Structure formats: C-alpha cells, structure tokens
Amino acid sequence: FDLLNRSADIGYSVGRNYWNRGIATRAVGMAINYGFDVLDLERIEARVLIHNQASIRVLQKVGFVQDKLCAVNAWLNNDVDQHVAFSLLTATRPMKMIRKF
C-alpha cells in the first residue's frame, strides 16, 4: 500500500479444492471496489506467474490490463519463473465492476 502514490498491490491464493468456483474473481472484485471506493486508490497492481492462465483470467475478468513482462524473476519450487504485471486504474475501471461484488 502506497499512500503517497495512492496505489496498492493485490495478491491471492485459492486452494486446489476450490478452483473454478469464481471465488478468486469475487474476492478480487470486492478488494478492488474497497480499494477504489473506500481507500481512494488511483491504481491497483498485480503480478502473476506467466503460465498461470487461470489467475490471468481472474484479473482480466475484473478489468485489469497487462502492463509488461516483469524483468524480475521469482523463485518458486526451486525454479526461476517470470511474472506478468497487470494494473487497474480507477479512471478505467469497468462500470460493471462498480457495485457488482
């Protein structure tokens, strides 16, 4: 959370037994509404492993757009992996996301 720049990062994890139920989409939708409407944020960012298509779809469903392929790699299971950066601006938030969640 960055008060000066009115921005925040968002992250989430859902257990395998609960995949494909819309839980992450609903939770992210609620979090972005809270961030924009209550915390008065201007920008929310997320980074996703490049091969995690389900997580990329979650972000796209709620209006995030891809910014770039991150140059910084992260270790996961003793392996190096690339991330894709996404962002959502309050000015470009889809109207359908307002009050949907």
N, C-alpha and C positions, 0 to 999 in steps of 0.2 A: 504494500500500500504506500503510495507516494502522495502525501498531502499537497506538497508544493506544485507538482505537475497534475494533480487530480487524476491519477491513474492507479491501476492495480493489476496484478496478475491473478489468474484463476487456474485452479487445477482440480482434478477429480479422479477418483478410482472407484470402480464398481466390481464387486466380487463376481467371478465367473457364473455362479448360480443365478445371478440377477441380470445378466446381459440380455439385450434385445427386448427390454420391457419399457423403455422410454425413461428410465429412472435418471440417467445422466442428463438427458435433454431437459427434463423438467427441472432438475436441480440447478443446472447451468442457467436456464431461463429465469428461475427465481433469483439466483445470485446476481445476474446482470441487472434485473429490474431493481433490486435492492441497491446495487452499486450506483446506478444512474439516478434513481428516484430519491433515495434516502441519503446516500453518501455524496451525492452531487459530483460523481466522477465524470470526466470527459472521455476517458479511454480505458478499455479493459483488454488485457493481452493474455494469450495462452500459447504454450509451446507443446507440440505433440510429436511423438516418435513418427518418423516419416512412413513407416509401414503400418501404423495403427489407423487403418481406414475407418473403423467404427468411431473412434474418437474424433477424427477429422469430420465425419458426417455430423456428429453431435454439434460441433462448433458451427458448421455451415448451416444447419437447421435453424439455429438461433441468430444467424446474421453475421457471424464472424467472416472476415475475408483474409485470405492468405497474404502475408507480408513478404516473407522470404524464407529461404532455406537457411537455417542457422549455421553459422560457421563453427560455433562451439559444439562439440560433441559431448555426450554424457555416457557414463558407464552404466550398463545395465546387464546383469548376469555375466560379469567379467568380459563384456564385449563393448566396443565403441559403436554408438549409433547416432545418426543425425536426427535433428528435430526440424519441424516446420513451424514458423511463427505465424500466429493469427492475431488479428485485432478487431475490435468493435468500437466505434465512436458513438457517443450519444447522439450526434447530429445525423448519423447514418443508420441508427438502429431501426430495424423494420417496424412499422406500425403494428403489425400483427403480434410482435413480441410484447408490446406495451399492454399490460393487464392480462395477458394470456395465462400467465402462471400465477 
